[in-house]
């Protein structure tokens, strides 16, 4: 939001200096992004009048203009598309200096001499508009210095970053109100000149079909307007606000919007043929051409302003090409309305249109300030375009939007703020903010103004009192004691430990959005009706909540691969979501990791290899081992998960805690990933319940040597290696310390339905050196138990 100091001063009658204004705004919670001193950086520029315009032969854009510069007649070649006979324009004579120390010299263009330059706002440094020359007020004195004509003294221009909860500050009036409050005085709105309505006021019917999307719509008929340039002061104020001048009618609607925060729109009344306005939702696939010349295909959620059945504007967003005000306009219909923020936001997002009007409607304007804005604009049109108001305000407002009623307890507010603010001072602050305050039972009954839609709860009023009172005045209280939390939240501590284990395993943490596109989510959920859809998504790419962490992690993989980072090992902690019935969402906390590219790089020493399923499984086991869940505690079985090519299900005590596998190429193709990706996902909530019961036990390292024996055990193909290892642990006795599987063999030397598992078994005593006979006894017990439980045999 950009505006000038003089504009703010005019509305607030403040005596603060420009710097003090910036300081006050900052302390009030309005972020001042910049404060710039604007001054005319040109000399030798005068007001001229265009007497004649002729095309330069051999070109399609250059024109030779005869210009009266006051003391002489000049011939100037100009390429601006909007130059016309009779205009008052800024003329830089030969020898004039423009911003950037650019000196005007006599020149020859296409063989035609040019003795000066007709300037645009951008060339004069007044704004960024370079679309055409600056057209001055018709009353400007020919030959006068442009600085004097425009009254270009030094001006301070502020740019504020307005948060979504303060739509009232998208008008200079709202910012002026805050300045008044900071100076402990009441804000007084600008007085509007009396509007003289014709003796026989006209009527124009307004029908609102979509009342939820348009609770209020008003219009006013103004006839006999004279389209032309705006007065210089108005052009200057718009330029300081970052807007270019179009013509007096459009400029007035923009000016009133910038001052009050209420967007307005002017229709060319003669282009409206039906004699009535209808506000309705668009039909599916209905088409509409907006002012910018773009054709849009609409849906039923888009709100339209119609001339009978013919659309003439996208409500709250942009007008139509078929009803725009142009240089031939004589009669206008001035719209001032309140549109639902949700409706405007959906239309603007869906069609990719963002305008100054839509920005304000999306955040919520004052539904009860519509008449004031319409009156202000009508008065200005009558004054600066010689219009005649031919109707009173034609206002369709079926159900009035009431002010919010809130109980405010001064004592409660002081406890929250930490400062003793007298109740009478809090009352004055609330009244100055525009609230109506009456006495209640041990509280104030406050009616919040409708231009502050953010004030709905007592805590909102507490915040208002605190920010106006001044956070800098709240003194720190003396602390008698400090209460330390006895123990950290176990869930947080556990997450930190898992993250540390993941990082030690070579993984990098990523943080991705929970919002994903439906296309990204569908591969990871069997029933599309279980998708958790957003009612008001930011965009199609963020329309649903992710059912799996993979849905948001794979785009991160694709993003990096596209930038030549191909060896990736990511992990993330986050929530996943699914619909669990009507208006209910099930949320789960998950941990996931994805791996792709090389496990080890090729070098003179190593040949290098790509990541594999067992790398992912090993990392998963390493993380679980950190918390007492050893591989023998987790059962591994084949998983039936659609988004994997093959996968293993991880189970602990008959409860599934996760899965690990190779992601299916068809899934990866949807993210434009051609490389193999291995991944695992763990249910942190279930995992937490099991890990919480596990405790680490420490024991001294044995000073005695260990003994290893290698066994080749033949078992049925269906017997998992983990089953063999569990059996060995049960039979191995107290000196058994470790088992490692180092080979699996299938082939001619054993039956086709069997396999040979080569295991290394380690024995060690913390008290003595083990003897061969003790080792042999243990091995014999192991072999007997294997034969008994698994019908296993020692490979010969």
Secondary structure, DSSP 8 states (H G I E B T S, - for coil): -EEEHHHHHHHH-----HHHHHHHHHHTT-EEEEEEEE----EEEEEEEEEEEEE-TT-SS-EEEEEE-SSSEEEEEE--TT--TT-EEEEEEEEEEETTTEE---EEETTEEE-SEE-BTTTTTS-S--SSB-B--TT--TTSBHHHHHT---EEEEEEE--TT-GGGGSHHHHHHHHHHHTT------------B-SS----EEEES-TTT-SEEEEEEEES-------HHHHHHHHHTT-----HHHHHHHHHHHHHS--EEEEEGGG--SSEEEEEE--TT-EEEBTTS-EEE--TTSEEEEETTEEEEETTTEEBGGG---TT---EEEEEEE--HHHHHHHHHHHT---HHHHHHHH---TTSHHHHHHHHHHHHHHHS--EE-S--EEE-SS----EEEEE-HHHHHHHHTS---HHHHHHHHHHTT-EEEE-SSSEEEEE-TT-TT--SHHHHHHHHHHHH-GGG------S-----SS--HHHHHHHHHHHHHHHTT-EE----SEE-HHHHHTT-S-GGG-EE-TT-SSGGG-EE-SSTHHHHHHHHHHHHTTT---EEEEEEEEEEEE-STT-EEEEEEEEEEEESEEE---SS---EE--HHHHHHHHHHHHHTTT--GGGSEEEE---TTEEEEEEEEETTEEEEEEEEE-HHHHHTTT--S-EEEEEEEHHHHHHHHTT---------SS--EEEEEEEEEETTS-HHHHHHHHHHHS-TTEEEEEEEEEE-STTS-TTEEEEEEEEEE--SSS---HHHHHHHHHHHHHHHHHHH--EE--
